Amino acid sequence: MGRIGKAIRDVVIILGITLALLGGIELGIRWYAGPVAFQSDDEVIATLKPNVEKVFVRSVDGGPQYIYWRTNADGFRGPELLDDPSLRVIVYGDSNIQGRFSVLEDTFVGQLQRLLRGALDENVEVINAGICGYGPDQSLLRFQRELDDYRPDVVVLHIFADNDFGDLIRNRLFDVDENGGLVRTSHPFTEDLLLRPDWWNGSIRETIKNLKLSMWPGEIVRGMVRSRVPDQPLVDDPE
């Protein structure tokens, strides 16, 4: 074998070892990160998967803080639903409601349930129907299809003025007809390949885009520059 042949062989071996190493790292990261928490939905774009456990890492007061959160069998963040609560409240909204960056007791839903139980002295249940990235259009559609299933006594729809109105334009789920009424649009639903279990079956470009190896460096950098100001203690509403 000539010098050129040996060089080609060495390059092929090095590339093979490198690809195998990167593949092992990718599989290791995906095993550690666990399954994707979201699933595609052709009516509301995406929902949370039922029965998933995830961890959110945040940099607080000079060190990492791990927020463990899970969904129940109905796909809501929190424990399983009560069979017969004395009062059922369901709260729809986006990341401010889902609150994966906070322990369940400190979220809006957790505090609302605690305050209502204390004020009414009853077995009140507040369901966390928040989903990160949601707009009010998605919350409305979910409310319409879930009303008969969960029969809440009170419904809270949270609006975040900073970006929810932009979500309406981005999602393109509704339009205004000539009479000023809301109507569903006919825009085709495009599934996010990130949410597919067979994400590697897409185009080479999409496969590379969906690699954890290509996303984690950015997440690490954002985590390093994240604010390290200590969390402010929670203060209950005055009675």
Secondary structure, 3 states (H helix, E strand, C coil): CCHHHHHHHHHHHHHHHHHHHHHHHHHHHHHHHCCCCEEEECCCEEEECCCCEEEEEEEECCEEEEEEEEECCCCCECCCCCCCCCEEEEEEECHHHHCCCCCHHHCHHHHHHHHHHHHHCCCEEEEEEECCCCCHHHHHHHHHHHHHHHCCCEEEECCCCCCHHHHHHHHCCEEECCCCCEEECCCCCCCCHHHCCCHHHCCHHHHHHCCHHHHHHHHHHHHHHCCCCCCCCCCCCCC
